[in-house]
Amino acid sequence: MSPEKAGIGAPRSAVEGLSGAPAGVPAGRAVRASAHRSTVGRSDMRIGIIGAGNIGGNLTRRLTALGHQVTVANSRSPETLSALTEETGATAAEAAHAADGAELVVVTVPLKNVPDLPEGFLEGAVPGAVVVDTNNYYPRQRDGRIDAIEDGLPESRWVSAQIGHPVVKAFNGTYAQDLLDRGTEPGTPHRHALPVAGDDPAAKQVVRDLIDALGFDTVDTGTLDDSWRQQPGTPVYGSRGDAEEVRRLLDAAQPERPAEFRA
């Protein structure tokens, strides 16, 4: 499934809807210690979203509707986000300041642009802020060759090294429109489930709680070293299954990246 067909973490022209870095990978900036506040039952988190494409835009819509204070940025200027901010009540900012004061930051820019994020863009976030990575590696369709990923480094491990901060991988195989249309109450039979990977159990739980509030179950994929199981070309990529189905698809994943998603 190509990103253009799926609308999953895809270039903006696509149809909407769908620490241990190896040699050659920059070490990035200093990593903060984990100190996550409980978010269970909260609807007043300060959230920064960097990237206002399909996923970033719809997360802005849903999270503001839940009552969270959202600041959103794109690669251009805050003024270009006026329609989104007027619709949602979110605040637009430069990418360098979108994370200021944030407890949770979503990085949802094209993978090739991650190294170009402003230096120190996370310095204004609260200590222990959770960073969510929604990215996918599309070497042929968008990103070009990234040697470390071609050599087997999971995509989110690479992102973490670039930004110098632990990340939680989520939303990368989710159709953007589903964020608006498919959320249901907890306990709904066959509730749509999303896979979530990360090294820090507390950070991962923050993200899982947020996804639950958005209307979806979650399945723990494991650490970032296991996050390849939800990369493009794996069975779970683009799944709309429930938790049982998502677990089955994760178990069926093979480590070899399909040719469509190799340079």
N, C-alpha and C positions, 0 to 999 in steps of 0.2 A: 504494500500500500504506500503510495507516494504521499508526501506532505500536501501536494496540490490537490489530490483527490480527497485526502482525509481532513484537511483543515485543522490539523493538530500541530500546534507549534510551528505553523507554516509561514512562509513569507506573506506579507500583507496582501499580495496580489492573489493569494489562494482563496478558494471559496470558503467563506466563514462557516464554521461548524466543524468544519474539520480544520589531607595533610600528608603526606608522604608522596610527593610528586617525584616521578622518575627524572632521570637526566634529560635536559632539554625543555622541561616545563618550569616556568618561572615560579619562584617560591611565593610571590605575592606579598600581601601586607600582613601585619601581625594578626594572629588569630586570638579572638577574645575567649575568655573562660565562659563555661556554661553557667547561667544563673537564671533559669527561666521561671517566670511567674506563672502560677496556675491560671489557665484561661477557661476552665470548665464553667459554663453558664454565663460567661462574660460576653457582652455585646458592645464594649466600649474600648476595644483595643485601638492603638495607634498603629496604622499599617502603611508602609510605603510600597508603592508598586512602580517598578522601573521597567517601562515598556507598556505601550498602550495599543498594541495590536489586538488580534482576536481574543486571546486568552486574557491579557492584561486589561483590556477594555471591559470584558464581561465580568472579570473578578471585581473590577471597580464598581460595576453596577450592583452585583450581588452583595458585596461586603458593605457598601454604604447603606443598602436597603436593610441590612441586619443591624445597623446602628454604629458600625465602626467608623473611626475617623481616618479617612483614606487620603493620602497624598500620592499623586500620580505624576509621572514624568515620561517624556519620550525623547527621541534623539534630536528633536528640533527645538522648540521653545514652548514655554507654558501657554502662550497665547494660542498656539495651534490646538490646544486641548479645550478650548472654551465650550464647544458643544457638549463634550463629555462631562465637564464640570458643572455646566448649567443643568444637564439632565440628572446628575447624581448627587450634587452637593459636595463632591470631592474637591480637594485643593490641588491645583496644578503647581509644579515646581520644576526647577532645573534638576537634571539627573544627579548633580553633585549634592543636592540638598533634599532629595525625596525621602531619604531614610532618616532625616533629622528627627529625633524624638521617637522613632518607631520601635515598637516591641517586636514587630514581624515585618520582614522585607521580602517582597517577591521580585525575583530577577527573571524577567520574561522578555529578553531581547534575543535577536538571532545569535546563535552560538559564536559565530565568527566575530561578533561585536563585543563579546564579554571582555577581552583584553583591553578594549578601548573605553571601558567605563571609567568615569573620573577617579583619579587617584584619591584615596581616602573617602570614597563616597559613603562608607559605612561608619565613619568615625563619629558621626552625630547620632547614631542609633543608641538606644539604651544598652547598658552592659548586658551581655548574654542574649542579645536580640537573635531571634530565629530567622534564618534566611532560607527561603524556598527557591529552588531552581526548577523551572518548568521546561528547560531546554532539551532539544534533540539535535543530533549531529546529522546534517544532510549534506554530505560532501559534494555530491554530483548536482544537487538541485540548488544549493545556496552557499554553503560554507567553505568550499574548497577543502583541500587536504589538511588535516591536523595530525601530525605524525604520532603523537602520544596516544591519541584515540585509535588510530589505525593499528598501533602496536598492542592494543588491548586494554588501555586504561579506560575505565567506565567514564562516560561523558560527564557525570556530576562530580566525579573525583577530579577531573580536569578543571571544571568550573571552580570548585573549591580552592584549588591551587592558584588559579588566576586571581581570585578576589581575596585570598588570604583569610578565609572564614569558612567554618563548617557549613554545609548546606543540607537541606532535606529535599529529596527529589519527589516531586508530586505534580500532578496536572499535565505531565508531558505527553500522555497518550489519550488525553481527554478532548472530545470534540467541544469547541468553544460554545456552540449553541446549546449543548447539553447542560452547561452551567446555568443557563437561564431556564431550561425547559424540563429537566429530568429530576430535579431534586424532590425528595419525598420525605415524609416523617419517619423517624426511627421506628423500626419494627415493621415497616411496610414489607410485605412478601416480595422477594426477589428485588430488593432495593439495589439500585445501581451502586457498584463498589469501585473505588479507585485504589491502585497500589501506591504505597508510600515507602521510601527507603531513606535511611540515614544512620549515622553512627551514634548519635546521642539519643537515647530513649526518651529523655524528657522533651527535647526539641521536637522529636518525631510525634510525641503525644500532643503537643501544642497544635501541630498541623493536622493531626487526625481529628482532634476536637473541632477545629475550624471547619474541616471538610464535613463533619457530621452536621454542624450547624447549617452548612450550605445545602444539606439534603442528601448526602451520600454516605454509604458505609465505606470503610477502608480495610485494606489488607496490608499487613506489614511484610514488605519484600525482604527485609534484612538490612544489612549495612550498605554503604555506598559501593563496597566491593561486590555486592549482590545486585546492584541496581541495573546491571546489564540486562536482567530478566525483564525489564520494562522498557528497554530501548526500542527504537524503530526496527521493525522486522521481526520482533518476537510475537508469540501468539497473543499476549495480553494487550499489545499496542492497538488502540482503537476499540478495545472491548467495551461493551455495554452490559456485561454480565454482573450477576450478584457476587457476593463474597465467595461463595463456594466455587463458582465458575472461574473467578479471578485466581483463586488458589490453584485450581487445576491448570489454568493457562500458564501461570508462573512456573509450576512444576514441569511443564512441557517445554520450556524454553531451552534452546541450545546456544552455547557460547559463541559459535561462529557467526559473525555478522553477515547477513545476506549481501550479495553483490550489489544490489540496488542502493545499499547504505554504506558502501565502501568507495573510497576514491579510486 
